[in-house]
Structures are given as structure tokens and as C-alpha cells.
Amino acid sequence: MTDEQEKAHPDITLAARNQFPRSYLYSGFTTLIDLISTPEEMARWKSHDPKPDTFFCGGTTLMDGYPSNYLPKETRYTAMPYMLLETRVSGSPLPPGVRASEHTPQAVVTHMKTDGAICVKTFFERGFGGVHSLPVPQADTVRALVRAAHAAGLPVLMHANSLEAQQFALDTGVDIVAHGLWNTDEKTRPGELTAREKSVLDRVIAAHVGWQPTLQVLYGLRNLFDNATLVDPKLTRVLPLSLIDWYRTSEGRWFRDSIVAESPELAAPVGAANMLLDPINRAAAATGYLAQHHARLLFGTDTPSAPTYANPPGLNGWMEMRHLADAGVTPEQIFQAATLSNARALKLDREIGTVQVGKRANLLLVRADPRKTIQAYQEIAKVILGGRVLDPSMLAPNRP
């Protein structure tokens, strides 16, 4: 929903916001990391009970760069408090209220560390759709950001879904690449990788950089155009019926319709089926290559990846696991990526990640071995959060 739609439908909004934390727990998420947040947003999320243990990264968007470019200019510079400024053209004025000294790499890291962030999220994104000229950071800026973050004990993640962006991430020393290899100028057949693509992935492996495929993001856009999406019975396990019903209205399809307005061919079944086919195939091939070579894969879903109802909270974790398995990631690798590997990468492994005396009692009781089958995540008998035993049936929406 847009902000205006939320105001127009307060009852649906309240039911949805109350349910979303429970949907993550229902789906087996006992710990979440919000990669772009603020203390104020965290306070609203943490006001719910029960909810997963939740931490956040500070989002260091470049001024007028992605993703702040989607915000109205009147709120853009206050909505992203950890905004970065770079060397600017002499005489070009700053927006009202913005002080350059507060938006250096060192200043933003100090700010977010004081606010309680456990990580830094930065971006290399020139744009997509009809936008391809967004400003991207200079290498020296990101290297300074990494130095400041590491001095503060914070890992650095970079939104980097293109070959150019992943090369940049490796060159600047970030710890985690957020998103798979979706976009490149390289030409190849589906399911294959070029020598240049493999060389970048080999650098990921050699540098032991964390890599989040987030394959469901691409499917979450394509499934907007699949009529089966909103009649999937699994959706009722994580979303209130009132919200599902709203998604089926013309108002609820606003994002889908806005995409069709730009690309009318997507309204045809064949057009929708072919949507994002190249990045989906490339991302799967890259993920499989890294899995085969035992790279440091990390689990993530990027929720919400866009205003799409086809990437539902909690449930999309299961969807992501299926895509990973289809790409060649083994159940054992998925299990590691979703537990200890994530905990280590985000420096939380002293608290979570293994079943061990002294760590937080965030556990799942399942009816199958997750090291052998991802079906285990569909057969959760109990969710244990800080020692508190929760029945999944009581976490689902639409209960009698």
C-alpha cells in the first residue's frame, strides 16, 4: 500500500501490521536483520508481541542516488539520516538543513553506531526500468566508509546486483554483496556464465565475501502477473484475508498496473512469462556456480523488494529456499546460510547461530532434518523464541 492507501484503509493496515511479525515467526524466522532502517522504524516494529529478535543496518544512500531517488524531494533528505555526500561542484548549494560535515563516511558510521545499528548498507545502482543515470559512489568514498565501519566493528553490505556493481564491491572491500548476479552486458545462453562473469565470482570465493542471492525478488515481480498468485492457499497462512481481498481489487493492483502502463506487452501471458527471464537464469547459474565451489552463501529475502504482494513476509523465505535448491544449492548449504553463516557475517554468532549453552534459546522444532530436505521448514512443530514456546497455529492469521 501507498501511504495514502494506508490512511484510506486503517482497519486493513492495522491487521496487516499486527500480523507481519507473527508471519515471520510462523515461517521459522526467529531473528531478522532490517538492512535499511532507523531507530524510529525499529521502535514501531518492536512494539508488537510476539516478534522475532530484530536488528538493523543504517542505509548509506548517496544524495539523490538509489534508493532515495524514489522519495519526494521534500522528505528525501530527512528520511535517509545516514545519507552520504561526496565532493561536489563548487557553488552548488546543499538542500536546506543538510550539513556536509554530518554526511561524511566517518560521520554517518558514528551516527548509526550511536543509534544502535549493527551493520552498514551501501548501494551501487545506476537504475532500472526507465532510469539508468543515478549517481553511484566513488571508490574512495566506499573505501573510507568500510574503514570507518570496520573500526566501529560493523560489517558493510552493498546493494550490488550487476557485474559492474559486484566488481566495485570487491574492489572496495565490502563484506557482503546483497543480491545475486542479475544484470550484465555479457551475452550467453541460458544457464551459462561467461569467462568474465566466472572471474568475478571466483573473486567472491577467494575473498570469502558473503553473497546473498535473493532470487525470490525477481520472481516476486514476475508473479504479479500470474493470476495464481492471489489464490495460493499458502498466502492465507501469512496474510489477513482482508488484505488479500484488497490486493484483488483494482486499487490493490496499482503497482502491477503501473508496470503495465510502461510495458503494455506484459499484460499478455507470454510477455509476463518471459519477464525477467534473462536475469532469473543468470542469477540461478551464478548461485549454482558459487554453491558448487563452496562460496560463503548467506540467506536473505529482501522484503519488501518492491510494492509487490507476490513477495509475502515469512512465506517468501520458503520461496527463496525452493529457488536456491533449484539452482543447485544443497539443503545442508541452505541450512548453514540461514543459521551460522548469517550469524557470523553479521557478528551475532556469540548470541545465535548454533544450539549451545549460553546462546539465546531461539530454536525451531521440526519434523524432518533440514540438512537433508528443505521440506523441514514446512513442517515446523514449535517455534521457541528466547525460551518461549510458540505454537505455529497460534501465529497464523485468519484463525477461527
N, C-alpha and C positions, 0 to 999 in steps of 0.2 A: 504494500500500500504506500501511496504517497502520503506526505504529512496531511494534506487536505483531506484525503480519503479516510485517514485515521480519525480525524476530527469529525467527519460526517458519520462514522460508524463506531462510536465509542464502545458499545457492548461487544462487538466482534473483536475490536482491538484489545480490549481488556482480557477477553477469554483467550486470545492468541498469546498475548504477552505472559499471562499466567501459566500457560501450558508449555511454552517453548523450553524452559529449563527442565521440566519434567520429561519432555520428549527426548532430550539428550540422555537423561538417566535411564529412561526406558530402553533406549538403544544401546546402553552399555558404556556411555561416556561418564566417567567419574571425575575427570579433570579436563578443563578446557583452557586453551590459550586464545584470547582475542587478539589478533595481530595488529589491529588498529583501533585503539580505544583511548579513553580518558578516565580519570577518577570519577567524574560525574556519571558517565555511562556505566561504569562498573558498579557504582552505588545503586543505580536503578536495577541492574541485573541481580545484584546480591540481596536486594530487598525481598526476593522470592524465597520460599521454603517449600519443599527441598529444591536444591540446585547443585550442580556439580561444583567442585572447587574450581575457581576461575581466576586466571592471571591475565595480564595484558602486556602488549608491546606498545611503545609510542610510535606513531606513524610519522616519519620524517619526509613528508612530501615537499618537493621543490615548489617555490612560489609559482602558482598558475600551472604547475605540472600535474600529472596524474597522481592520485585521483581527485585532487582538489578542483580540477578544471570543471568537474560536474556540479559543483556547488555554486549558488548565486554569488556574485561578487560582493554583495553587501554583507554576506556571512562567511565568505570563503576564508578570510584571514584570521578569524577568531575561532572557527570550527576546527581548525587544524593547529593546535597550540604549539606543536613541535615542528613547524614549518622551517625549511632551510632557505637561506638566502646565499647567493653567490655574488662574485664580483659583477657589478652592474655598470651599465653605460653611465658615464658622468652626467649629472644633471637630471637623470630620470628619477622622479620622486617616488618615495615609498608610499604604500597605502596609509591612510590616516590611522594612527595608533600603533603602527608597526615600527619597532626599533631594531635596527640592524644588529646591534650588539646582543640581542636576545635570540638571534636566529643563526648563530654560527654553529658548526658541528659540536664544539665543546659545550656551548650554552644549552642546546636542545637536549643533549645527553644528560647534563646536570639537572635540567628541568624534569625530564621524565623519570630519572632515577629518584629524585625527591618525591615525585608523585606516586612512586611505588611500582613503576614498570619493571619487568624482569627481562626485557629484550627490546631491540630496536628494529623497526621495519622501514626499509627504504625502497625506492622504486626506480626502475629503468623501463620506461614505457613511452614510446613515441605516439601511441594512439592506435585506434582500431575503428572499424565502421567507416564513418566519413571523416575521421580525424586522424592525421598522421604526422603532425608537426608540433607536438607538445614538447616543451623543453625537458631535457634529461640532464642529470648531474654530470659535472666534470669528474674525472677520475681522482684528482687530488682532493676534491671535496669529500668523496666517499671514503678515500683512504684516511682522511682526518677524522671522519665520523667513526670508522672502525677503530682507530687508535683510541679515541675518547671512550667509546663503548667498552672496549676490552679493558681499559684502565679502570672503568667502573664495574667490571665484572658482568657486563651484559653482552650476550651474543647478538649478532647482526644478521637479519634476514633481508633478502632483496626480492621484490616482485620482479621476476625476470623470465618471461615465457617465450622469448625469441632466441635464436642462435647468437645474435649480436649482444643481447642483454646478458646471456649466460657467460659469454666470453668476458664481458665487462665485469660481471660479478666475480669471476675467477681472478681477473687482473687486479681487482681492488681488495681482495682478501676477505670477502664476507663469509659468514659461517654456514649459511643455509640459503639455498635457492628455492624460492617459493614459486611453484608451478613447474610443469614439465616443459618439454621442448615442443611447443605448439607451432611456432612461426619461424620460417626461414626462407631465404631466396633459393635454397638448393632445390634441384629438381631430381626426383627419383620415383620409383614405382612404389605403390602402397606396401607398407610393411618392411621397407628397406631404408637404410640410412646411408648417406654419402660419407666419403672419407673425411670430409671436413666436420660433419656432424659427429662422427665417431671420435675424432681427435678432441673435440670439446668435451664429450662425455668421458673420454679417457682422463682428461684433466680433472674432472669431477671426482673420478675414482681415486686417482693418485693423490689428490689434495684432501681426501676424506671429507669433502664438503657434504653437508646434509642436503637432500634433494626431495622435495615434495611433489609428486606427480599431479595431484588434484585433478584426475581425469574426469570426475563427475561434473566439474564446472562446464566442460564442453557439452556433455550430454544434457545437463540442466538447461542449456539454451536450446538445444535441438528438440528436446522433449516438450517444449512449449507448443510445438506444432503437431504433437501426437495426441489425438483425441483420447487415447487410452490413459493418458497421464492422470486425469482427474477422476477416473473411475477405478483406479487401482485400489483394491481394498486395504492394502498396507498403509495408504495415506491416512485412513481413519485411526491408525494407531498413534499418530503423532500430531495431527491437526484437528482442532474442533470442527464439528460438522458445519457450524455457522460460517467458518472461514472457507471451507471447501466449497460450500454453496455460493459464497460471494465470488470466489475465483471463477465459477462457471458463468457469472453474469458478464454482460458486455463491459461494465465498469471494471470488473476484475481481470479482464483480458487486455487492459490498457497497454501493458508493456509489449505483449505479443503483437497487438495491432500497430504499435509504433514502429516495430521492426518491419512488419509487412508494408507499411506506408513507404519505407525507404527501399525495400526489396520485394516488390509485388510477387515475384516468382516463387517466394517461399509459401504463398498461400496454396500452391499446388502440392499434392502429396509427394511427387518426385522431387520437387525443389526442396522440401523440408527434409526428406530422407538424405539428400546429398549435402545438406547444410553442415559445414564444419568437418566434412569427411576427411579432407587432407590433414588438418591439424589433429583430428582424432587418431588417424592411422599413424602419423608421425610420433605423436605423444606415446602411443602404445608401443611402437617399435623402440623408442628411446628408453622407456621404462623397462621393457623386457631385456634390453641390452645391459642396462645397469644392474638389474636383478641377476642376470647370468654371470656378471663379473663382480658380484657381491659388493656393490656400492652401498653407501650409507643412506638407504631409503628411509624417509620419515613419512608418517601418516598425517594427512590433513584433508579437510573438505572445503575450505574457503566458503563458509556460509555466512550471509548470503552472497553468492558470487555476482549477482545482479538482481534486479527486482523480478525474479522468476519464481513462480510457485513450483517449478519442477526440480528444485533443489531443497527439499524439505528438511528442517532441522532434525538431527539424530538419524533419521532414516537414510539420509544421503551418505552416512558413514558405511552402511551396509552396501549401498550402491557403489561407493568407491571401492570397497573390497572386491566386489564382483568384477569391476573393470580391471583392477590390479591383477586378479587371478587370471583373467582372460589374456592379459598382456604377458603372462609368464612369471609373475611373482608367486612364490610358493606360500602356502599357509604359514609355514614357520617364519618366513621373511615378513609377512604381513603382521604376524603376532609380535615380532621384535620391533617393527616400525611403529606400531601403535602403543607400545609399552616402554620398554627400557631405552630404546634408541631415541624416542621423543624426549623422555625424561632427561637423558644425558645431554642431548642437544640444547635443551632449554635450562640446563643446570638445576634440575629438580630431582636428580636421582638420589639425593640424600633423603628425600621425603617419599618418593613414589617410584614406580617402575619395576620393582620386584617384590615378592612376598617375603618379608624379612622383619625380624624383631626390631622395633624402634622406628619403622616406617609407618606412614599413615595407612590405616586399615580401609583403603579403597579397593574393593575386590568385586569380582563377578563370580557367581556360582553358575556354571554352565553344564549342559548335559552331554557335551562332546569335547574332544581335545582340540583347542584352537590351533595347535601346532600341526594338526593333520587335516583339518577341514574348516573352511570359513563358515560353514553352517552352524558352528558352535555359537556364533554371535546372533543367530536367530533363535537360539534355544537357551536363553538366559533365565535361570530359575529364580535367582535372587540378586539384587544389587546391594552391595554393602558400602556405605559412604561414611567414612570416619568411624567405623564400627556400628553404624546404624543400619539395621537390616530393612530393606525396602522390597516390597513385592511389586514386580513389574506391572501386574494387572491394576494396581492402585495408582500407577503413574501415567497410565494411558488416558487420553481424553474420551469423552462420549460414554462414560460409564453409566450403567442403569441407575 
